[in-house]
Amino acid sequence: MIQTTVLNPRLLELLGRVRHTNRLVIADAMFPSWPGMEEVDLSLVAGVPTVPQVLAAVLSCWTPGAVWMAEEFLAHNGELVRGEFDRALGGAVGCRVLEPHAVLKERVPGATGLIRTGEMRIYTNVVMESR
């Protein structure tokens, strides 16, 4: 039996297919679907689960080499939310690059998959690239 903190079989299956330099998107509830991209929808109700909760779970068994977020995240989310994301990213916070939201969305096509959350806070999407 696989020993991991992640229980969702579809999420584990997706994580198992993300190879060297492949990208993975963890998105809020409003993020659009992308034609041809596998989507694992974990949303339950508004706010459940949050992007930081899913980030923490994914990063418990998967290591990014790069992490991108929208620079607008800083202007639209207070210190408590920013701290929540920093804690969820853990050691990967040093890999984070902030860039304009429009540029971040250009990184989405070609990603191995998209994980949708119930997150309702604005500009909280994360694109990660595996090592």
Rosetta constraint file for C-alpha pairs under 8 A:
AtomPair CA 4 CA 60 HARMONIC 7.98 0.50
AtomPair CA 4 CA 61 HARMONIC 6.79 0.50
AtomPair CA 5 CA 57 HARMONIC 6.88 0.50
AtomPair CA 5 CA 60 HARMONIC 7.07 0.50
AtomPair CA 5 CA 61 HARMONIC 7.63 0.50
AtomPair CA 6 CA 11 HARMONIC 7.79 0.50
AtomPair CA 6 CA 12 HARMONIC 6.94 0.50
AtomPair CA 6 CA 57 HARMONIC 6.17 0.50
AtomPair CA 6 CA 58 HARMONIC 7.19 0.50
AtomPair CA 6 CA 61 HARMONIC 7.86 0.50
AtomPair CA 7 CA 12 HARMONIC 7.55 0.50
AtomPair CA 8 CA 12 HARMONIC 6.30 0.50
AtomPair CA 9 CA 13 HARMONIC 6.06 0.50
AtomPair CA 10 CA 14 HARMONIC 6.24 0.50
AtomPair CA 10 CA 40 HARMONIC 6.67 0.50
AtomPair CA 11 CA 15 HARMONIC 6.17 0.50
AtomPair CA 11 CA 40 HARMONIC 6.39 0.50
AtomPair CA 11 CA 115 HARMONIC 7.87 0.50
AtomPair CA 12 CA 16 HARMONIC 6.10 0.50
AtomPair CA 13 CA 17 HARMONIC 6.69 0.50
AtomPair CA 14 CA 18 HARMONIC 6.75 0.50
AtomPair CA 14 CA 112 HARMONIC 7.79 0.50
AtomPair CA 14 CA 113 HARMONIC 6.88 0.50
AtomPair CA 15 CA 62 HARMONIC 7.45 0.50
AtomPair CA 17 CA 112 HARMONIC 7.51 0.50
AtomPair CA 18 CA 22 HARMONIC 5.68 0.50
AtomPair CA 18 CA 23 HARMONIC 7.17 0.50
AtomPair CA 18 CA 24 HARMONIC 7.40 0.50
AtomPair CA 18 CA 112 HARMONIC 6.23 0.50
AtomPair CA 18 CA 130 HARMONIC 7.13 0.50
AtomPair CA 19 CA 130 HARMONIC 6.60 0.50
AtomPair CA 20 CA 130 HARMONIC 5.45 0.50
AtomPair CA 20 CA 131 HARMONIC 5.32 0.50
AtomPair CA 21 CA 65 HARMONIC 7.97 0.50
AtomPair CA 21 CA 129 HARMONIC 5.51 0.50
AtomPair CA 21 CA 130 HARMONIC 4.88 0.50
AtomPair CA 21 CA 131 HARMONIC 5.65 0.50
AtomPair CA 22 CA 111 HARMONIC 6.40 0.50
AtomPair CA 22 CA 112 HARMONIC 6.34 0.50
AtomPair CA 22 CA 129 HARMONIC 5.52 0.50
AtomPair CA 22 CA 130 HARMONIC 5.61 0.50
AtomPair CA 23 CA 108 HARMONIC 7.81 0.50
AtomPair CA 23 CA 110 HARMONIC 7.52 0.50
AtomPair CA 23 CA 111 HARMONIC 4.54 0.50
AtomPair CA 23 CA 112 HARMONIC 5.84 0.50
AtomPair CA 23 CA 113 HARMONIC 7.48 0.50
AtomPair CA 23 CA 127 HARMONIC 6.73 0.50
AtomPair CA 23 CA 128 HARMONIC 5.42 0.50
AtomPair CA 23 CA 129 HARMONIC 4.25 0.50
AtomPair CA 23 CA 130 HARMONIC 6.32 0.50
AtomPair CA 24 CA 111 HARMONIC 5.56 0.50
AtomPair CA 24 CA 112 HARMONIC 5.88 0.50
AtomPair CA 24 CA 113 HARMONIC 5.44 0.50
AtomPair CA 24 CA 114 HARMONIC 6.10 0.50
AtomPair CA 24 CA 115 HARMONIC 7.85 0.50
AtomPair CA 24 CA 127 HARMONIC 5.80 0.50
AtomPair CA 24 CA 128 HARMONIC 5.22 0.50
AtomPair CA 24 CA 129 HARMONIC 6.31 0.50
AtomPair CA 24 CA 130 HARMONIC 7.90 0.50
AtomPair CA 25 CA 108 HARMONIC 6.98 0.50
AtomPair CA 25 CA 111 HARMONIC 7.07 0.50
AtomPair CA 25 CA 113 HARMONIC 6.37 0.50
AtomPair CA 25 CA 114 HARMONIC 4.60 0.50
AtomPair CA 25 CA 115 HARMONIC 6.04 0.50
AtomPair CA 25 CA 125 HARMONIC 7.39 0.50
AtomPair CA 25 CA 126 HARMONIC 5.78 0.50
AtomPair CA 25 CA 127 HARMONIC 4.50 0.50
AtomPair CA 25 CA 128 HARMONIC 6.31 0.50
AtomPair CA 26 CA 51 HARMONIC 6.67 0.50
AtomPair CA 26 CA 54 HARMONIC 7.66 0.50
AtomPair CA 26 CA 55 HARMONIC 7.37 0.50
AtomPair CA 26 CA 114 HARMONIC 5.93 0.50
AtomPair CA 26 CA 115 HARMONIC 4.76 0.50
AtomPair CA 26 CA 116 HARMONIC 6.12 0.50
AtomPair CA 26 CA 117 HARMONIC 7.32 0.50
AtomPair CA 26 CA 125 HARMONIC 5.90 0.50
AtomPair CA 26 CA 126 HARMONIC 5.20 0.50
AtomPair CA 26 CA 127 HARMONIC 6.44 0.50
AtomPair CA 27 CA 31 HARMONIC 5.98 0.50
AtomPair CA 27 CA 51 HARMONIC 6.82 0.50
AtomPair CA 27 CA 114 HARMONIC 7.00 0.50
AtomPair CA 27 CA 115 HARMONIC 6.05 0.50
AtomPair CA 27 CA 116 HARMONIC 4.96 0.50
AtomPair CA 27 CA 117 HARMONIC 6.06 0.50
AtomPair CA 27 CA 119 HARMONIC 7.66 0.50
AtomPair CA 27 CA 124 HARMONIC 7.13 0.50
AtomPair CA 27 CA 125 HARMONIC 4.51 0.50
AtomPair CA 27 CA 126 HARMONIC 6.35 0.50
AtomPair CA 28 CA 50 HARMONIC 7.76 0.50
AtomPair CA 28 CA 51 HARMONIC 6.68 0.50
AtomPair CA 28 CA 116 HARMONIC 5.94 0.50
AtomPair CA 28 CA 117 HARMONIC 5.26 0.50
AtomPair CA 28 CA 118 HARMONIC 6.12 0.50
AtomPair CA 28 CA 119 HARMONIC 4.57 0.50
AtomPair CA 28 CA 120 HARMONIC 6.24 0.50
AtomPair CA 28 CA 121 HARMONIC 7.52 0.50
AtomPair CA 28 CA 122 HARMONIC 7.96 0.50
AtomPair CA 28 CA 124 HARMONIC 6.51 0.50
AtomPair CA 28 CA 125 HARMONIC 5.90 0.50
AtomPair CA 29 CA 43 HARMONIC 6.92 0.50
AtomPair CA 29 CA 46 HARMONIC 7.70 0.50
AtomPair CA 29 CA 116 HARMONIC 6.08 0.50
AtomPair CA 29 CA 117 HARMONIC 5.46 0.50
AtomPair CA 29 CA 118 HARMONIC 4.83 0.50
AtomPair CA 29 CA 119 HARMONIC 5.36 0.50
AtomPair CA 29 CA 120 HARMONIC 6.18 0.50
AtomPair CA 30 CA 120 HARMONIC 7.44 0.50
AtomPair CA 31 CA 116 HARMONIC 7.60 0.50
AtomPair CA 33 CA 37 HARMONIC 7.89 0.50
AtomPair CA 33 CA 39 HARMONIC 7.73 0.50
AtomPair CA 34 CA 109 HARMONIC 7.45 0.50
AtomPair CA 37 CA 109 HARMONIC 7.95 0.50
AtomPair CA 37 CA 110 HARMONIC 7.70 0.50
AtomPair CA 37 CA 111 HARMONIC 7.25 0.50
AtomPair CA 37 CA 112 HARMONIC 6.85 0.50
AtomPair CA 37 CA 113 HARMONIC 5.72 0.50
AtomPair CA 37 CA 114 HARMONIC 7.09 0.50
AtomPair CA 38 CA 112 HARMONIC 6.97 0.50
AtomPair CA 38 CA 113 HARMONIC 4.78 0.50
AtomPair CA 38 CA 114 HARMONIC 6.27 0.50
AtomPair CA 39 CA 113 HARMONIC 5.72 0.50
AtomPair CA 39 CA 114 HARMONIC 4.74 0.50
AtomPair CA 39 CA 115 HARMONIC 5.78 0.50
AtomPair CA 39 CA 116 HARMONIC 7.08 0.50
AtomPair CA 40 CA 113 HARMONIC 7.61 0.50
AtomPair CA 40 CA 114 HARMONIC 6.28 0.50
AtomPair CA 40 CA 115 HARMONIC 4.82 0.50
AtomPair CA 40 CA 116 HARMONIC 6.20 0.50
AtomPair CA 41 CA 115 HARMONIC 5.85 0.50
AtomPair CA 41 CA 116 HARMONIC 4.64 0.50
AtomPair CA 41 CA 117 HARMONIC 6.51 0.50
AtomPair CA 42 CA 49 HARMONIC 7.15 0.50
AtomPair CA 42 CA 115 HARMONIC 7.00 0.50
AtomPair CA 42 CA 116 HARMONIC 5.73 0.50
AtomPair CA 42 CA 117 HARMONIC 5.21 0.50
AtomPair CA 42 CA 118 HARMONIC 7.16 0.50
AtomPair CA 43 CA 48 HARMONIC 6.17 0.50
AtomPair CA 43 CA 49 HARMONIC 6.22 0.50
AtomPair CA 43 CA 116 HARMONIC 6.27 0.50
AtomPair CA 43 CA 117 HARMONIC 4.49 0.50
AtomPair CA 43 CA 118 HARMONIC 4.22 0.50
AtomPair CA 43 CA 119 HARMONIC 7.88 0.50
AtomPair CA 44 CA 48 HARMONIC 5.67 0.50
AtomPair CA 44 CA 49 HARMONIC 6.96 0.50
AtomPair CA 44 CA 117 HARMONIC 7.86 0.50
AtomPair CA 44 CA 118 HARMONIC 6.17 0.50
AtomPair CA 45 CA 49 HARMONIC 7.88 0.50
AtomPair CA 45 CA 118 HARMONIC 5.95 0.50
AtomPair CA 46 CA 118 HARMONIC 5.10 0.50
AtomPair CA 46 CA 119 HARMONIC 6.57 0.50
AtomPair CA 46 CA 120 HARMONIC 6.37 0.50
AtomPair CA 47 CA 117 HARMONIC 7.94 0.50
AtomPair CA 47 CA 118 HARMONIC 4.71 0.50
AtomPair CA 47 CA 119 HARMONIC 4.68 0.50
AtomPair CA 47 CA 120 HARMONIC 5.66 0.50
AtomPair CA 48 CA 117 HARMONIC 6.92 0.50
AtomPair CA 48 CA 118 HARMONIC 4.65 0.50
AtomPair CA 48 CA 119 HARMONIC 6.47 0.50
AtomPair CA 49 CA 53 HARMONIC 6.28 0.50
AtomPair CA 49 CA 54 HARMONIC 6.85 0.50
AtomPair CA 49 CA 117 HARMONIC 5.62 0.50
AtomPair CA 49 CA 118 HARMONIC 5.14 0.50
AtomPair CA 49 CA 119 HARMONIC 6.46 0.50
AtomPair CA 50 CA 54 HARMONIC 6.43 0.50
AtomPair CA 50 CA 117 HARMONIC 6.00 0.50
AtomPair CA 50 CA 118 HARMONIC 5.84 0.50
AtomPair CA 50 CA 119 HARMONIC 4.59 0.50
AtomPair CA 50 CA 120 HARMONIC 7.94 0.50
AtomPair CA 51 CA 55 HARMONIC 5.92 0.50
AtomPair CA 51 CA 117 HARMONIC 6.14 0.50
AtomPair CA 51 CA 118 HARMONIC 7.75 0.50
AtomPair CA 51 CA 119 HARMONIC 5.87 0.50
AtomPair CA 51 CA 124 HARMONIC 7.02 0.50
AtomPair CA 51 CA 125 HARMONIC 7.42 0.50
AtomPair CA 52 CA 56 HARMONIC 6.02 0.50
AtomPair CA 52 CA 84 HARMONIC 6.64 0.50
AtomPair CA 52 CA 85 HARMONIC 5.47 0.50
AtomPair CA 52 CA 88 HARMONIC 5.30 0.50
AtomPair CA 52 CA 89 HARMONIC 7.75 0.50
AtomPair CA 53 CA 57 HARMONIC 6.35 0.50
AtomPair CA 53 CA 88 HARMONIC 7.00 0.50
AtomPair CA 54 CA 58 HARMONIC 6.05 0.50
AtomPair CA 54 CA 117 HARMONIC 7.49 0.50
AtomPair CA 55 CA 59 HARMONIC 5.91 0.50
AtomPair CA 55 CA 88 HARMONIC 5.96 0.50
AtomPair CA 55 CA 89 HARMONIC 6.74 0.50
AtomPair CA 56 CA 60 HARMONIC 6.17 0.50
AtomPair CA 56 CA 88 HARMONIC 4.72 0.50
AtomPair CA 56 CA 89 HARMONIC 6.60 0.50
AtomPair CA 57 CA 61 HARMONIC 7.41 0.50
AtomPair CA 58 CA 62 HARMONIC 5.89 0.50
AtomPair CA 59 CA 63 HARMONIC 5.98 0.50
AtomPair CA 59 CA 64 HARMONIC 7.82 0.50
AtomPair CA 59 CA 89 HARMONIC 7.36 0.50
AtomPair CA 63 CA 92 HARMONIC 7.98 0.50
AtomPair CA 63 CA 130 HARMONIC 6.42 0.50
AtomPair CA 63 CA 131 HARMONIC 6.96 0.50
AtomPair CA 64 CA 92 HARMONIC 6.95 0.50
AtomPair CA 64 CA 128 HARMONIC 6.00 0.50
AtomPair CA 64 CA 129 HARMONIC 5.51 0.50
AtomPair CA 64 CA 130 HARMONIC 4.44 0.50
AtomPair CA 64 CA 131 HARMONIC 5.69 0.50
AtomPair CA 65 CA 92 HARMONIC 7.83 0.50
AtomPair CA 65 CA 95 HARMONIC 6.69 0.50
AtomPair CA 65 CA 128 HARMONIC 7.44 0.50
AtomPair CA 65 CA 129 HARMONIC 5.71 0.50
AtomPair CA 65 CA 130 HARMONIC 5.17 0.50
AtomPair CA 65 CA 131 HARMONIC 4.41 0.50
AtomPair CA 66 CA 92 HARMONIC 7.81 0.50
AtomPair CA 66 CA 95 HARMONIC 5.08 0.50
AtomPair CA 66 CA 96 HARMONIC 6.31 0.50
AtomPair CA 66 CA 97 HARMONIC 7.71 0.50
AtomPair CA 66 CA 128 HARMONIC 5.63 0.50
AtomPair CA 66 CA 129 HARMONIC 5.15 0.50
AtomPair CA 66 CA 130 HARMONIC 7.02 0.50
AtomPair CA 66 CA 131 HARMONIC 7.66 0.50
AtomPair CA 67 CA 92 HARMONIC 7.40 0.50
AtomPair CA 67 CA 93 HARMONIC 7.84 0.50
AtomPair CA 67 CA 95 HARMONIC 5.62 0.50
AtomPair CA 67 CA 96 HARMONIC 4.46 0.50
AtomPair CA 67 CA 97 HARMONIC 6.16 0.50
AtomPair CA 67 CA 126 HARMONIC 6.89 0.50
AtomPair CA 67 CA 127 HARMONIC 5.83 0.50
AtomPair CA 67 CA 128 HARMONIC 4.43 0.50
AtomPair CA 67 CA 129 HARMONIC 6.51 0.50
AtomPair CA 68 CA 96 HARMONIC 5.48 0.50
AtomPair CA 68 CA 97 HARMONIC 4.87 0.50
AtomPair CA 68 CA 98 HARMONIC 5.88 0.50
AtomPair CA 68 CA 99 HARMONIC 7.20 0.50
AtomPair CA 68 CA 104 HARMONIC 6.90 0.50
AtomPair CA 68 CA 126 HARMONIC 5.83 0.50
AtomPair CA 68 CA 127 HARMONIC 5.15 0.50
AtomPair CA 68 CA 128 HARMONIC 6.27 0.50
AtomPair CA 69 CA 73 HARMONIC 7.27 0.50
AtomPair CA 69 CA 96 HARMONIC 7.18 0.50
AtomPair CA 69 CA 97 HARMONIC 6.40 0.50
AtomPair CA 69 CA 98 HARMONIC 5.06 0.50
AtomPair CA 69 CA 99 HARMONIC 6.45 0.50
AtomPair CA 69 CA 101 HARMONIC 7.59 0.50
AtomPair CA 69 CA 104 HARMONIC 6.69 0.50
AtomPair CA 69 CA 123 HARMONIC 7.77 0.50
AtomPair CA 69 CA 124 HARMONIC 7.18 0.50
AtomPair CA 69 CA 125 HARMONIC 6.30 0.50
AtomPair CA 69 CA 126 HARMONIC 5.14 0.50
AtomPair CA 69 CA 127 HARMONIC 6.66 0.50
AtomPair CA 70 CA 98 HARMONIC 5.37 0.50
AtomPair CA 70 CA 99 HARMONIC 5.10 0.50
AtomPair CA 70 CA 100 HARMONIC 5.28 0.50
AtomPair CA 70 CA 101 HARMONIC 4.56 0.50
AtomPair CA 70 CA 104 HARMONIC 6.21 0.50
AtomPair CA 70 CA 123 HARMONIC 6.12 0.50
AtomPair CA 70 CA 124 HARMONIC 7.49 0.50
AtomPair CA 70 CA 125 HARMONIC 7.40 0.50
AtomPair CA 70 CA 126 HARMONIC 7.98 0.50
AtomPair CA 71 CA 75 HARMONIC 7.64 0.50
AtomPair CA 71 CA 98 HARMONIC 4.62 0.50
AtomPair CA 71 CA 99 HARMONIC 4.90 0.50
AtomPair CA 71 CA 100 HARMONIC 5.41 0.50
AtomPair CA 71 CA 101 HARMONIC 6.77 0.50
AtomPair CA 72 CA 76 HARMONIC 6.27 0.50
AtomPair CA 72 CA 100 HARMONIC 6.80 0.50
AtomPair CA 72 CA 101 HARMONIC 6.79 0.50
AtomPair CA 72 CA 123 HARMONIC 6.33 0.50
AtomPair CA 73 CA 77 HARMONIC 5.86 0.50
AtomPair CA 73 CA 122 HARMONIC 7.09 0.50
AtomPair CA 73 CA 123 HARMONIC 4.88 0.50
AtomPair CA 73 CA 124 HARMONIC 6.26 0.50
AtomPair CA 74 CA 78 HARMONIC 7.21 0.50
AtomPair CA 74 CA 82 HARMONIC 7.28 0.50
AtomPair CA 76 CA 122 HARMONIC 6.84 0.50
AtomPair CA 76 CA 123 HARMONIC 7.46 0.50
AtomPair CA 77 CA 81 HARMONIC 5.93 0.50
AtomPair CA 77 CA 82 HARMONIC 6.62 0.50
AtomPair CA 77 CA 121 HARMONIC 7.80 0.50
AtomPair CA 77 CA 122 HARMONIC 7.61 0.50
AtomPair CA 78 CA 82 HARMONIC 6.25 0.50
AtomPair CA 79 CA 83 HARMONIC 5.99 0.50
AtomPair CA 80 CA 84 HARMONIC 6.21 0.50
AtomPair CA 81 CA 85 HARMONIC 6.40 0.50
AtomPair CA 82 CA 86 HARMONIC 6.23 0.50
AtomPair CA 83 CA 87 HARMONIC 6.13 0.50
AtomPair CA 84 CA 88 HARMONIC 6.26 0.50
AtomPair CA 85 CA 89 HARMONIC 6.09 0.50
AtomPair CA 86 CA 90 HARMONIC 6.19 0.50
AtomPair CA 86 CA 93 HARMONIC 5.93 0.50
AtomPair CA 89 CA 93 HARMONIC 5.16 0.50
AtomPair CA 92 CA 96 HARMONIC 6.85 0.50
AtomPair CA 99 CA 103 HARMONIC 6.50 0.50
AtomPair CA 99 CA 104 HARMONIC 6.45 0.50
AtomPair CA 100 CA 104 HARMONIC 6.34 0.50
AtomPair CA 101 CA 105 HARMONIC 6.32 0.50
AtomPair CA 101 CA 123 HARMONIC 7.54 0.50
AtomPair CA 102 CA 106 HARMONIC 6.68 0.50
AtomPair CA 103 CA 107 HARMONIC 7.03 0.50
AtomPair CA 104 CA 108 HARMONIC 7.27 0.50
AtomPair CA 104 CA 127 HARMONIC 7.51 0.50
AtomPair CA 105 CA 109 HARMONIC 7.94 0.50
AtomPair CA 107 CA 111 HARMONIC 7.57 0.50
AtomPair CA 107 CA 127 HARMONIC 7.30 0.50
AtomPair CA 108 CA 127 HARMONIC 7.25 0.50
AtomPair CA 119 CA 124 HARMONIC 7.83 0.50
